[in-house]
């Protein structure tokens, strides 16, 4: 039996649904998801539009003036929860799961997290809908520019607190640089340590970006450049000089996006995510050359990933992270309710959009396969099976793993004492835990 | 713990035995009768990671420093004896008034607050700081110093529990590495029956990653269920950290139990409204260490607890009655094995010129000196093992005299 349609759905997608037949031509199905603007993302339930920055910041100001009583979620947090539900509902029902997987991939690459506070949560709807999603099939430089100037990122990595020490405001207040964003753009978003930058480069880059911040108390409720916070003088980053002024930040980002080390780093991360924890150098080189030759066209890179021969052979090599795993369970059972998925992600240590650190969630088995977390995964398999125990387990198996099912798993299902037990076994099987 | 050599039928019953333990944990399946305790070392070490950068000047207050009150402004705590005043530590320092149990330990000579201490990094980035604090090197490492230390403590073949134990759902970098460690997290409300666990484990058996990981998980659960079933139930309704600490204490207390445990407590990143936000976290720390002591019972006398944070906070309050990321801070050593009842500090002072970069408490002592001392003098590891735990720390000597002779 041809396993390619199933592999397309699990390796490049979020897992099959019973109400969405597998594609006859998997490559064409994936290609088609890389063209055009991508599927619409509905606003949170009960709203006509996602929460704007102005709405979020206004709620934040109101919260600071009079915080809600203990135990009651603040309005900014409620808006963030609604956005999480909207995205999870989309993931469960989407018919463009390759696009969604890439969205999740780039959200993790440019991690911003709830624990960063209201500056992140109020900015998240815009970060998802305007910064990441429109660019997942576009050019990397455009996503980098959008992310690096997004209010969510400027808050998350403390750029809002950074002041040029010799700027007007810096001299008056004694405040200085915060290097957090500068360091992470170099280390995590672009050239990576392989780019060979030094601490001096980090500091110079931090000087370059001084002045960029967020106006949240009054219009425009957006990212702004404050000349009075900008460090005067020319700066040098990775041997190149940048003149004083607001344009230097974007110029430096453009140079970083075009850096060969960035192409290598992005290619490594993409191949590691979609193909193997320890990808072969020639596989990485293939994607790297596409990024180089197309000036960082992420749609071309996505289409090249689909054409890697290594991406199509069983066995399934990658361990599903909790997000991929739980979404796939619910999709296989035809689920549409985001709440239990979000709850299970909390239980399994991958709360949505709340990575512990700016380097995001691990993307290899070693980051997830610890003893007690794997036991909790089995418990979640059992809980989730209980939610869908009225389904025919054979149908769940055919949808979830179909031609990838081992004989052992089919036998275990036949011998199970109840539908719930049978579905639990399908959900716990290695075929389900891998992609 | 390897079922790979077993024939299929033997494997099934092996798995069933394991899962019965992991799922049910009734006292009759408990592990007391399997104890080769003689081979396991007698000393216990608990490391608590205080994530988010605890403000050392708020937890261990230098009220005797003439510059303290003016520097801290509204964040300053009152002198001992006043209402809401600090709990005195001998005239110069005082504990935050919420640290009641720790103050009792101080009176018993079982608490050693350490001040003006920091790791070797000056980045003021939480995740750099935490990674380096846990990794133990000067750059990020893939394994943690405590796990590397565990690789030098031999496990006997019949030992039912791993020597190392991580509490909570995350395996912290501190405990990652080559040495397998047990884990415990509060159980979910319902769990599958043992037979279903066995069937799941059987299905996963051939997977090179999932098979061994699940076996290790069942082994850890089995031990924990047996150990925790003994004695009074640990209340589930107290704070999460206290519950984890109590569970750790219960398991560490056993003759056949783990010997080295790691816990985490977050919530220290008090950029705003610090006086209100830090209180509940200090209470959790205080109750957690007290729960550890209570559950450890007689073994407390052979226990050392080390509580550390990635860096301190700014010496002055910021514009939001909070503090920002800083450098020098405080750490705690506690336990019956610790020579406490005093404060360990080369106090740098709080005058403007004494502050690090005119901003933070100046560190005068290296965190690694404390950890190295515990590995050398408490776990009695070789110099080579201590050096491997903290590569690049040749210039940092282990601190002498932390422990009772």
Boltz contact constraints between the chains, C-beta under 6 A:
constraints:
  - contact:
      token1: [A, 180]
      token2: [B, 125]
      max_distance: 6.0
  - contact:
      token1: [A, 349]
      token2: [B, 169]
      max_distance: 6.0
  - contact:
      token1: [A, 349]
      token2: [B, 170]
      max_distance: 6.0
  - contact:
      token1: [A, 357]
      token2: [B, 127]
      max_distance: 6.0
  - contact:
      token1: [A, 365]
      token2: [B, 209]
      max_distance: 6.0
  - contact:
      token1: [A, 369]
      token2: [B, 209]
      max_distance: 6.0
  - contact:
      token1: [A, 369]
      token2: [B, 213]
      max_distance: 6.0
  - contact:
      token1: [A, 370]
      token2: [B, 171]
      max_distance: 6.0
  - contact:
      token1: [A, 371]
      token2: [B, 183]
      max_distance: 6.0
  - contact:
      token1: [A, 371]
      token2: [B, 213]
      max_distance: 6.0
  - contact:
      token1: [A, 371]
      token2: [B, 216]
      max_distance: 6.0
  - contact:
      token1: [A, 371]
      token2: [B, 217]
      max_distance: 6.0
  - contact:
      token1: [A, 371]
      token2: [B, 220]
      max_distance: 6.0
  - contact:
      token1: [A, 372]
      token2: [B, 183]
      max_distance: 6.0
  - contact:
      token1: [A, 372]
      token2: [B, 185]
      max_distance: 6.0
  - contact:
      token1: [A, 372]
      token2: [B, 217]
      max_distance: 6.0
  - contact:
      token1: [A, 374]
      token2: [B, 213]
      max_distance: 6.0
  - contact:
      token1: [A, 374]
      token2: [B, 214]
      max_distance: 6.0
  - contact:
      token1: [A, 374]
      token2: [B, 217]
      max_distance: 6.0
  - contact:
      token1: [A, 375]
      token2: [B, 217]
      max_distance: 6.0
  - contact:
      token1: [A, 378]
      token2: [B, 200]
      max_distance: 6.0
  - contact:
      token1: [A, 379]
      token2: [B, 188]
      max_distance: 6.0
  - contact:
      token1: [A, 379]
      token2: [B, 191]
      max_distance: 6.0
  - contact:
      token1: [A, 382]
      token2: [B, 192]
      max_distance: 6.0
  - contact:
      token1: [A, 412]
      token2: [B, 199]
      max_distance: 6.0
  - contact:
      token1: [A, 412]
      token2: [B, 203]
      max_distance: 6.0
  - contact:
      token1: [A, 421]
      token2: [B, 196]
      max_distance: 6.0
  - contact:
      token1: [A, 425]
      token2: [B, 199]
      max_distance: 6.0
  - contact:
      token1: [A, 428]
      token2: [B, 200]
      max_distance: 6.0
  - contact:
      token1: [A, 429]
      token2: [B, 203]
      max_distance: 6.0
  - contact:
      token1: [A, 430]
      token2: [B, 204]
      max_distance: 6.0
  - contact:
      token1: [A, 430]
      token2: [B, 207]
      max_distance: 6.0
  - contact:
      token1: [A, 430]
      token2: [B, 210]
      max_distance: 6.0
